[in-house]
């Protein structure tokens, strides 16, 4: 390249760089205020950072007033819900540096929030923006209107339909809890107390306050909640087989499918069973799980030799005959739940009726009279 042309290009680049530097300097000088004599240098720098952050589209300091939804929650857990997508290490770092404040005071990760507290959350890069509220189909909204078994200021008891996940997740846009939050927009706090498998129907508890949630969780931990399930199995369940006590362990198949297996290294698991009605090829059962393992009733029934009707996950692929129930839904229904009311301390019991599909399936298996 000729020397004159090279020098000309160099001068052009230099002048462009100077212009950018001056523009940047003007932006910074416009956003930084002079330091007042009554303030420390650190306070002035902190305010400068906040102003510069606020100049961007979405990075701003947030001040959130604590409501019943977050009352008594630890500040670190609160921030995890507010700063979605941010690693926990980063959350603990901003707490440790004093960038997070409760009522203008520094806090520790274990600090618990009180109703009315004002939490300062600094701007953090990488926060995943909350998506719009999930759309609930008209059919699901109509069902929810009829699915409420009980409601008061503390909790909801819902008769969950088969096929509806309890919450959204991978590939699932709307679950029961998202649908309920759409159905009850004025209720600030709605959280699942426990879970049911997607294809299991029946009683499920939803807390409407954090105190109720803590109370009910404690009852579950202490074994004070009594759940009764109804299920239909293949075969004629023997009357003497009333208790199954075998450990269960989560595992993953080569295909990536997650299953639960009977394994000596698994967690202790106990279920009480009782036969209610028999037909030629099926038995209607009652099950009372004494522990709360994933798929416990399904795996214990399979281990005993009487798999659940409609259980595509655990039924043997080479089963000889399904006796006309090849396309049945999972025949497992959370029929009753007994617990102590978190507010009144009364012992309460709720019962969920069978849905039409469950009812019709029992009739097809001759486990329910046609006029019932």
N, C-alpha and C positions, 0 to 999 in steps of 0.2 A: 504493500500500500504506500502511495506517495506520502512524504513527511507532512506536507501542508494539509492534505485531506485528513490524516490521522489527528493532527493538532486541532483541526476544526471540529471533528467528532468529539474529541476529548473535552473541548471547551463547552460543547452543547450538553454533554452529560453532566459536567460540573455545574453548569447553570441550572439544570433541571433538579439536581440533587439539592442545591442551595434553596431553590424555590420550595421543594417539599419540606426541607428542614424548617424554613421560616413559617410555612403554613402550620406545621405541627407545633412550633413554638407559640404561635398566636392562639391556637386552640387551648394549649395547656395554660397559658397566662390568663386566658379569659375565664377558665374554670377554677383556678386557684385563687382564693381570697387572701388578702394580707393577714398576717398573724396578729390577733389582738394581744395586747400586753397582758390581759388577765387570763390568757389561755396558755397551756404548755405547748411546746413544739410538737409533742406526740399527738395531742388532741387536734392540732391544726393539720398535721399530716393525715390523720385518720379521716377528718372531714374532707380533706382534698381527695382521698381515695374514694370516699362515698360519692362525692360530686361527679368525679370522672366516671365511676361505674354507672351512676344514674344517667349519664349522657348517652349510654348505649341503649339499644332498643329494649332489652328485658332485664339487664343486670341492675337491680336496685335493692337497697336495703328494705327489708320488710319488717313491719311491726304487727304481730299477731296477738290478739287478746284470747286467752284461754277460755274455752267454753266447757260445758259438761262433757263434751265428746273427748276432751284430752285431760280432764281433771285427774290428778294423782299419777299421770303418766310421767315416766322419766324423760328428761330433756333429750337424751341421746336417741331414744326410741321415737320421740316426737319429731326430731330433725330428720330421721330416716324417712318418715312419711312425707315431710315437707320438701326434702331435697332428693327427689327420686333420681336414681342413676349415679349418685355421688357415692364413692367408696366410703365404708365406715371409718377407715383410717383418716380420710380427709375431714369427716365430720368431727372426729375426736380432736383433730388438730385445731380446727377453728374454735372449738370449745376451750381447749387448753390455752390458746393465744388470747382468749378474752374477746373474740369477735362476736360471740353469742352472749347476749345479756338477758337476764330476767329482771324486769323492773329496774333497768339501768345498772344492775350489779352483775359481777362475774359469777359463773356457776360451774359446777362439776358435772360430769356425765350422769351421775346418779341423782342429781337434784330433781325433786319431784315438783310438778306443776300444781298450782292452786288456782281455783276458779277466779278469773279476773286478772291473773298475771299477764303482763305484756312482755312478749318474747321478741327480742331483736335478732333477726337472721340476716347475716351479711350477704352481699352478692357473691355467688359461686358459679364459676364456669362449668358447663357440662350438665346442668340440671335438665332432666327430661320434662318437657312441657306437658302438663296434664291435657289429655284428650277430652273431647266433648263427651257429655253424658251418653252412655250407651242407649241405643234405641230399643225399646221393648215392644214386641209385637202385640197387636190387639188381642190375639188369642191368649197370650201369656198374661197380659194385664187383666183380662176378664177372668182367667182362672184364679189369679191372686185374690180377686175380690171374694171368691168362694172358698179359698184354701185356708183362711185364718180360723184356727180352732179356738184361740183365746188371745186377748190383747188387753193390756193395761199399761200404766206408765213405766213399768219395769221391763216387760218382755212381750214377745210375740211367740205363739206356738203355731207352726205352719204344717199343713199336710202337703209335703213336697211331692210333686209328680215324678214318676219314673222318666228318665231321659234328660232331666234338667240337672246340670252340675250345680253344686252349692255356691261356687264362685267362678268368675272368669279366669282364664289362664291361657296356656298354649293352644291356639286354635279355637278357643271358646270366648266369644265376645261378651256374652251376657250370661251370668249365673243367677242363682236365686237371690243372693245378697245385693247384686247390682240392680236387679229388677225391683226388689223391695225398696231400695234407696230412691229409685225413680217414682215408685208408688207412694212413698211417704217423704216428699221433699222437705217438709217442715220439721221432720225429726232429725236432730243434729247427730245423734249417735245410734247406729245400727250395726251390730257385729254378731257373727255366728258364734254360738256357744260351743257347738260341736259340729261334726260333719256326718254326712251320709254319702255312700257311693252314688255316682251319677245315676245308675239304673235302679237304685233302691228308692222306694217311695215311703211316705209316712211321716211320723212326728219328728220335727226338728225345732230347736229352740234358738231364738234370736233375741239378744239383749238390747234394751233401749237406753241403758245407762252403764257407765263404766263400773259403778259399784255393784250393779246386778251381774255384770259379766264376771267380776272377781269372785262374787259369792257363788255363782253357779260353777265356775271353774274349780273352786275349792271343793264343792260337793262331788264333782266328777273325780277329782284326785283322791278323795277320801272314800270313794265307793258308795256314796250315799244316793246316787241316782240309779234308779232301777228301770232298765229298758227291756221291753218285751217285743220280740219280732215274730211274725208269722211267715212261713215259707213252705213251698211245695217241693218235694224231692222225688227223684225216681226210686221206685222200689218200695218194699214193705218194711218200714223201719221197725226193728225189734223193740218190744216194750221194755226189755231189761236195760237197753242202752240209753241211760238218762244223763250221763255226764262224760264229757270229753275233756281231757287234760293233756295236751301235747304242745310243746313249744313251737312258735312260729318265727320265721325269719324272712325278711325281704330279700329278693334276689332279682337278677336281671338275665333274661334269655339272650342267646346270641343275636337274635333279631332286634334286641334293644327293648323288648316288651318287659315291663316290670311286673313281677308276680310275687306271691307270698307262698312259702313252702314250709312243710313240717320239717324241722331241723333241730338236732340236739343242741346246737349253739344258739338257737333262737330264744325269744323272750317267753316267759311263762304265759300260758293262755288257757283259760278255762271257760267252757260253755255248758249250760244245762239245756237239755232237750226234752221235749214231751210230745208224743204223738197225739194229734187231735182227731183226725179222721183218716181212714184208709179207703183205697179203691184197688182195683186189680193191679195197676202198675204204678200208683203214686201214693204219697202220704202227705197230708197237711200237718205241719209241725209248728210247735211253739219253741222259741229259743230265747234264753236269757244269758247274754254274755256277762261273765264276771270280770273280765278284763276288756280293754278296748283296743285290740290290735286291728290293723288294716285287714279287711276281708276275712275276719276271724270266723264268722258263722259259715261262710262259703267254704273255706278250706277245711274246717273241722267236719262239716258234713261230707265233703269229698273224701277225707281221710277215713271216715267211718264206712264208706262204700255206698253212700246215698247222696249223690251230687244234686245240686239245685237245678230245677227245671229252668231253662233259658240262660244258664250260666256259660256263655260262650268262651269265657276266659279259662275256666277250669274243667269243663266237660271234656271227656276223652274224644279226640277227633274220630276214632274208629268205633264209636259206640254203635252197637248193632241196630237198635230201634229206639226212636224217640216217641213212639206211640202217638203220632200226630201233633207233637208239641215242638217241632223243629224250629219254628219261627216265633216261639213264645218270648215275651219279655222276661227279664230276670224276675223270678217269683220270690221276691224278698220284700217284706213290708214292715216298717217300724210301727207296730200296732199301738203300743202304749208307752208312756213315759211317766215315771213317778219321781217327785223330788220335793224339796222344801222351798216354798215361795221365798225369794230373797228379801222381800219387804215385810210380809206379814208373819213369816215363820210357820205358816200352815203347811201341812202335808197336802200336796195337790197331785191329781192324776188326770192325764189327758189321753184320749183315744182317737185315732185316725181311722175313719172308715175306709174300706177297700175302694179303689177306683173301678170304673166300669170294665177296663181291660183285665185287671186282676180278678175281678168277680167272674167275668165270662170265661177266663182261663180255668178257674177252679171248677166251673160247671162242665167244661169240656173234659176235665180229668175225673169227673164224677166225684169230686170232693165237696161239692156244694149242691144242695137241692136246686132244681131249676126255678122254683118259685121264690127263692131267697134273694 
